[in-house]
């Protein structure tokens, strides 16, 4: 048995068989086809495996990307497609791969992992729920959507690439999305395990934004996957979208920063409920993360107060936060993730910590693994 180590190029077909067996009932090359930016020769160094007699039997992989959280740039590893053949389970292979991956990501300067799952393996290691998204089901037959004559929609064309790229990069919270990420999606049209449409909207002939949503199912349902641009124009385009694609039920997913379109949808009667983001988050390097978040802190509490914010890590996964006056102790990685990114009760209303935390959570969108 070899591992943990990165997968080799000549082992990719074996890795494909593993992840298809575990996630797609053995349908050949399905996972590789849905996640081309992930199962890519350029990403082999981040796909860790155990190999038994030339066969990949266990896998734990990720992509490494930068992300912008309201102006602070952080390193994030997005984890997914973690798989082990049934006959090799119970031997601790996934746990060993997980620990190896954590060490490697820390060595590469990554601040936290986003994991597209919440199973015990991750929870025991300290992964926590993070962020909030707002969901609801838009029924065009029950809710009256306004139609704006100046809004037109069309299928994405490659001439739209730069406008879409810039629109996404202007979101308050976003991945620093590579060209490879975009091209991977545009070639396969899969996002968040769904075959998708991508439409571009224009207002009076001028680019105003884009929306990605799943192909309409036989029962007329679809799911919003990602949007960017002028949110008022996106709202006004919804009637044209549901008409063109014959959508009877559109599951809406919005993040807190999408407050404009959220308010507009609620104004026409859509009920949007808060729920944790997709997957879980594991903090890898809290001290480094705090330094990288300093610009974000400054926007919330000012330069002088931000300078006083410090965290110390003690033995036993104890983290001591201070704002220059008071100290607050958080024990355990899961409580840490909840304190910084989640809904922790440790943050007293009106305190510095209630002003800077929770840090806004990333929404995967096209970067889903």
C-alpha positions in Angstrom: 0.0 0.0 0.0 1.4 3.4 -1.1 0.4 6.7 0.5 -0.6 9.2 1.5 0.8 10.9 -1.6 -0.4 12.9 -4.6 -1.9 10.9 -7.4 0.2 10.3 -10.6 -0.9 11.1 -14.1 -0.9 7.5 -15.1 -3.2 6.7 -12.1 -6.0 9.1 -13.1 -8.1 6.5 -14.8 -8.0 4.4 -11.6 -9.0 7.5 -9.6 -11.8 8.1 -12.0 -13.1 4.5 -11.4 -13.0 5.1 -7.7 -14.9 8.4 -7.5 -17.5 7.2 -10.1 -18.1 4.0 -8.2 -18.6 5.9 -4.9 -20.6 8.9 -6.2 -22.1 8.0 -9.6 -22.9 4.2 -9.3 -20.1 3.3 -11.6 -21.1 5.6 -14.6 -17.7 6.0 -16.4 -16.0 9.4 -16.3 -19.0 11.1 -14.9 -17.2 12.8 -12.0 -14.2 13.8 -14.2 -16.6 15.3 -16.7 -18.5 17.3 -14.1 -15.4 18.7 -12.3 -12.8 19.2 -15.0 -11.0 22.0 -13.1 -10.6 19.7 -10.2 -9.6 16.4 -11.8 -7.1 18.2 -14.0 -3.4 17.4 -14.6 -2.5 20.8 -13.2 -4.2 19.9 -9.9 -2.5 16.5 -9.3 -0.4 17.8 -6.4 -3.6 18.4 -4.4 -5.2 15.0 -5.0 -4.0 12.7 -2.3 -4.4 8.9 -2.5 -3.6 5.5 -1.2 -2.7 3.0 -3.9 -2.8 -0.7 -3.5 -1.1 -2.8 -6.2 -1.5 0.0 -8.8 -5.1 0.7 -7.9 -6.3 3.9 -6.3 -8.4 2.8 -3.3 -8.8 6.0 -1.3 -8.8 9.6 -2.2 -8.9 13.0 -0.4 -8.4 16.0 -2.7 -9.0 19.7 -3.0 -8.2 22.8 -5.0 -6.2 25.7 -3.6 -7.5 29.2 -4.4 -7.4 32.7 -3.1 -10.6 34.3 -2.0 -11.7 37.9 -1.2 -13.8 38.4 2.0 -14.9 42.0 1.8 -11.5 43.1 0.6 -9.3 40.8 2.7 -7.5 38.1 0.6 -7.3 34.6 2.3 -6.2 31.2 1.2 -8.9 28.5 0.9 -8.7 24.8 0.1 -12.0 23.5 -1.3 -12.4 19.8 -0.5 -14.6 17.3 -2.3 -15.0 13.9 -3.9 -13.5 12.1 -0.8 -13.9 8.4 -1.5 -12.7 5.0 -0.4 -13.7 1.6 -1.8 -16.1 -0.2 0.6 -13.7 -3.1 1.1 -11.0 -0.7 2.2 -13.1 1.3 4.7 -12.5 1.0 8.5 -8.7 1.0 8.0 -8.2 4.7 8.7 -7.2 5.5 5.2 -9.4 8.6 4.9 -8.3 9.9 8.2 -4.6 9.6 7.3 -5.3 11.3 4.0 -7.2 14.1 5.8 -4.3 14.7 8.2 -1.8 14.6 5.4 -3.9 17.1 3.5 -4.1 19.5 6.5 -0.3 19.5 6.9 0.2 20.1 3.2 -2.3 23.0 3.1 -0.8 24.7 6.1 2.6 24.4 4.4 1.1 26.1 1.3 -0.2 29.0 3.4 -3.9 28.0 3.3 -6.1 29.6 6.0 -9.0 27.2 6.1 -10.7 24.3 4.3 -14.2 24.4 2.8 -15.5 20.8 2.8 -18.5 19.9 0.7 -19.8 17.6 3.4 -20.4 17.4 7.1 -19.7 13.7 8.0 -18.2 12.6 11.3 -14.7 12.5 9.9 -14.8 16.3 9.4 -16.7 17.1 12.5 -14.4 15.1 14.7 -11.5 17.1 13.3 -13.1 20.4 14.2 -15.1 21.4 11.1 -18.0 23.6 11.8 -21.0 25.1 9.9 -20.3 28.5 8.4 -22.0 31.4 7.0 -25.6 31.8 6.0 -27.6 31.6 2.8 -31.2 32.4 2.3 -33.4 30.0 0.5 -36.9 29.9 -0.8 -39.0 28.5 -3.7 -40.2 31.0 -6.2 -43.5 29.9 -7.8 -44.1 32.2 -10.8 -47.8 31.0 -10.8 -48.3 32.4 -7.3 -46.0 35.4 -7.2 -46.4 38.2 -9.6 -43.0 39.2 -11.0 -42.5 42.6 -12.7 -41.5 42.6 -16.3 -39.2 45.3 -17.6 -39.2 46.1 -21.3 -35.6 47.3 -21.3 -34.3 44.0 -20.0 -33.2 41.3 -22.5 -31.7 37.9 -21.8 -29.5 35.6 -23.9 -27.4 32.5 -23.6 -23.8 33.1 -22.6 -21.4 33.5 -25.5 -17.6 33.7 -25.3 -17.8 37.4 -26.1 -19.5 37.8 -22.8 -16.6 36.3 -20.8 -14.8 39.4 -19.6 -18.0 41.2 -18.6 -19.1 38.1 -16.5 -15.6 37.7 -15.0 -15.6 41.3 -13.9 -19.1 41.1 -12.5 -18.2 38.2 -10.4 -15.0 39.8 -9.2 -17.0 42.8 -7.9 -19.0 40.6 -5.5 -18.2 41.5 -1.8 -17.3 37.8 -1.1 -15.9 35.7 -3.9 -13.3 33.3 -5.0 -10.4 34.8 -6.9 -11.6 32.7 -9.8 -9.0 31.5 -12.3 -9.5 31.3 -16.0 -9.3 27.5 -15.6 -12.3 27.6 -13.3 -14.4 29.5 -15.8 -13.3 27.4 -18.8 -13.9 24.2 -16.8 -17.5 25.3 -16.2 -18.1 26.7 -19.7 -16.9 23.4 -21.3 -19.0 21.1 -19.2 -21.8 23.4 -17.9 -22.0 21.5 -14.6 -22.0 23.4 -11.3 -22.9 22.1 -7.8 -23.6 18.7 -9.4 -26.2 20.2 -11.7 -26.3 20.6 -15.5 -26.8 24.3 -15.9 -27.8 27.2 -18.1 -25.9 30.5 -18.0 -27.7 33.5 -19.2 -26.5 37.1 -19.7 -28.8 40.0 -19.2 -28.6 43.5 -20.7 -30.5 46.6 -19.8 -31.1 48.9 -22.7 -28.5 47.0 -24.6 -25.8 47.3 -21.9 -24.4 44.3 -19.9 -26.0 44.2 -16.5 -25.2 40.8 -15.1 -25.5 37.0 -15.4 -27.2 34.1 -13.7 -26.5 30.4 -13.6 -29.3 28.0 -12.8 -29.9 24.3 -13.3 -31.6 22.9 -16.4 -35.4 22.7 -16.0 -36.3 19.3 -14.7 -39.3 17.3 -16.1 -41.5 18.6 -13.2 -40.5 22.2 -14.1 -38.2 22.9 -11.2 -34.8 24.6 -11.3 -32.2 25.9 -8.8 -30.3 29.2 -8.7 -26.6 28.4 -8.6 -24.9 31.8 -9.0 -25.6 35.4 -9.9 -23.6 38.5 -10.3 -24.1 42.0 -11.5 -26.8 44.6 -11.0 -29.2 42.9 -8.7 -32.2 45.1 -9.6 -31.7 44.1 -13.2 -31.4 40.5 -12.3 -34.7 40.7 -10.4 -36.4 42.3 -13.4 -35.1 39.6 -15.6 -36.6 36.7 -13.6 -40.0 36.8 -15.4 -38.3 36.5 -18.8 -36.1 33.6 -17.4 -38.9 31.5 -16.0 -40.9 32.1 -19.2 -38.1 31.2 -21.6 -37.0 28.0 -19.7 -40.6 27.0 -18.6 -39.6 27.1 -14.9 -42.5 26.3 -12.5 -40.5 26.3 -9.3 -37.2 28.1 -8.9 -35.2 27.4 -5.7 -33.5 30.6 -4.8 -30.2 30.7 -3.0 -28.9 34.1 -1.9 -26.1 35.2 0.4 -26.3 38.1 2.9 -24.5 40.4 0.5 -27.3 39.9 -2.0 -29.5 42.2 0.1 -30.9 44.1 -2.9 -32.4 41.2 -4.8 -33.4 39.6 -1.5 -35.4 42.7 -0.5 -37.0 42.9 -4.0 -38.0 39.2 -3.9 -39.5 39.6 -0.4 -41.4 42.7 -1.6 -43.3 40.5 -4.0 -44.1 37.9 -1.4 -41.3 35.3 -1.6 -40.4 33.9 1.9 -36.6 33.4 2.3 -35.4 31.5 5.2 -31.8 31.5 6.6 -29.8 28.3 6.7 -26.1 27.3 7.0 -24.0 27.4 3.9 -23.3 24.2 2.0 -20.7 22.0 3.7 -18.4 22.8 6.6 -15.3 24.8 7.4 -12.1 23.9 9.2 -9.7 26.6 10.3 -6.1 25.6 9.6 -4.0 28.6 10.7 -5.9 31.1 12.9 -3.0 33.5 13.6 -2.3 33.8 9.9 -6.0 34.2 9.1 -6.4 37.0 11.7 -3.5 38.9 10.0 -5.0 38.5 6.6 -8.4 39.7 7.9 -6.9 42.9 9.2 -8.3 45.1 6.3 -11.7 43.5 6.9 -11.5 44.3 10.6 -10.6 47.9 9.8 -13.8 48.4 7.7 -15.8 47.2 10.6 -14.2 48.8 13.7 -11.6 51.3 12.4 -7.8 51.2 12.2 -6.9 51.6 15.9 -9.4 49.0 17.2 -8.4 46.6 14.4 -4.7 46.9 15.5 -5.7 45.8 19.0 -7.4 42.6 17.8 -5.1 39.7 18.6 -5.4 35.9 18.9 -3.1 33.6 20.9 -3.1 29.8 20.5 -2.4 27.8 23.6 -2.0 24.0 24.0 -5.1 21.9 23.7 -6.6 23.9 20.9 -7.4 26.9 23.2 -7.6 30.3 21.4 -7.5 33.5 23.4 -8.9 36.6 21.6 -8.2 40.0 22.9 -9.3 43.5 21.7 -6.7 45.3 23.9 -9.0 45.4 26.9 -11.0 42.1 27.4 -10.1 38.5 26.7 -12.3 35.8 25.4 -11.3 32.1 25.3 -12.6 29.6 22.8 -11.7 25.9 23.2 -11.7 23.5 20.3 -11.5 23.9 16.5 -15.2 23.4 16.0 -16.0 26.2 18.5 -13.4 28.3 16.9 -14.9 27.9 13.4 -18.3 28.7 14.9 -17.0 31.8 16.7 -15.3 33.2 13.6 -17.6 32.1 10.8 -20.8 30.7 12.4 -23.6 31.6 14.9 -21.7 31.4 18.2 -23.4 32.6 21.3 -20.0 33.7 22.7 -20.3 36.9 20.7 -22.0 39.4 23.0 -24.2 42.0 21.2 -22.3 45.3 21.0 -18.9 43.8 21.6 -16.0 44.1 19.2 -16.5 40.4 18.4 -20.1 40.9 17.4 -18.9 43.7 15.0 -16.2 41.7 13.2 -17.6 38.2 13.4 -19.0 36.2 11.8 -16.7 36.6 8.9 -18.9 36.3 5.7 -18.8 32.8 4.2 -18.0 31.9 0.7 -20.7 30.5 -1.6 -19.2 27.8 -3.9 -21.2 28.5 -7.1 -19.1 27.5 -10.1 -16.2 26.6 -7.7 -18.1 23.7 -6.1 -16.1 20.5 -5.6 
